Amino acid sequence: MNNLVERFLGYVTIDSQSDEESSTVPTTEKQLVFAKKLYEELKGLGLSDVSLDEKGYVTATLESNIEKDVPVIGFISHMDTSPDMSGKDVKPRIVENYDGENITLNKEKNIIIDTKEFPEIKDYKGLDIIVTDGNTLLGADDKAGIAEIITAVEYLIKNPDIKHGTVKIGFTPDEEVGKGAEHFPVEKFGAKVAYTVDGGTIGELEYENFNAAKAKVTIEGRNVHPGSAKNKMINSINVSKEFMSMIPEKEVPEKTEGYEGFYHLVGIKGGVEQTELNYIIRDFDKENFENRKAFFKNIGDKINKDYGKDIVTVDISDQYYNMKEKVEKVKYVVDVAYEAMKEAGVEPNVVPIRGGTDGAMLSYMGLPTPNLFTGAHNFHGRYEYIPIQCMEKANKVILKIIELYARKDFK
């Protein structure tokens, strides 16, 4: 598995951060630099139909080596890293034979993976863990997925005695800013079903995700000199506090888990004259999702009624929907992954995705796409890490999935 680790360590040193403020496709030029590298690598492996389009999508095909008619499957990961933290000058380090204690990432800045704050890392005692130097994210989300997919395909090419059907590969830009599948060439890709390799903890298998919307709340105030402001001034900042106070205090990300939905304030800016609140709204259940959006608008209506004028505007737009509705129609795509994990010595953990994935949009574009684990933890921040042995298991699961599709009868 040396190729897997070397490949991953090389990928994370390439800055491919996306930009949620950009309107270009892809949102950053540096994603194209990474895309070109992957394009050349796939060509060098001898895959067919290797393509890099103008929007930054990389696709390729591993041709079937059997006559049996089996479903064409795809494996998809995203090339960008999160805008939440820098992905420039990533300096990965391998902690060999982890001793189960705190890991100092940066002694000078006292940046530590503390086992009290991240107790799950103790589960990997004795394994080899890739960490950052504490100044950047690692980029395992989702360069681990890319490395695991390419290493699996490379193995099949080097071992032609292993029987397999046609396998499609796809790497997308801008997943971290919610645009990863927006221009994905589903028809050209040609897969019947696919898997994103973009999950976290070893064993995770996900085919449910949030229904998602974003909400922009604009509050118009009235600025008057504070010395003569009584009964005249409307301070939009204070009105925004009123709005926020009406959100149920326990229905926020930091107080929810499992199938519980939430409202999440992701940004606030403004002054007396105008304040803008940016929220995301999430729920697994479609009816609850619609009720949450209606409740959000009702808060704005109530404030407008209280002030006797329309000072609050609430704009809500849907982002993506729960893929479960689409995936359950071809449930074998989940069953095969479950069986593959068992055969690879991995205990499957079927859990809902408390977030989004390219697979959600792809499923509604006609390509049912559940999500597989990469083995990584603590995405989007300086404490991100991934055990090498978990990456190896992810790689093995991909190979087992491909093998099972060749073995099974899908008539």
Secondary structure, 3 states (H helix, E strand, C coil): CHHHHHHHHHHHCCCCECCCCCCCCCCCHHHHHHHHHHHHHHHHHCCEEEEECCCCCEEEEECCCCCCCCCCEEEEEECCECCCCCCCCCCCEEECCCCCCCEEEECCCCEEECCCCCHHHHHHCCCCEEECCCCCCCCHHHHHHHHHHHHHHHHHHHCCCCCCCCEEEEEECCHHHCCCCCCCCHHHHCCCEEEEEEECCCCEEECCECEEEEEEEEEECECCCHHHCCCCCECHHHHHHHHHHCCCCCCCHHHCCCCCCEEEEEEEEECCCEEEEEEEEEECCHHHHHHHHHHHHHHHHHHHHHHCCCCEEEEEEEEECCCHHHHHHHCHHHHHHHHHHHHCCCCCEECCECCCCHHHHHHHCCCCCCEEECCCECCCCCCCEEEHHHHHHHHHHHHHHHHHHHHCCCC
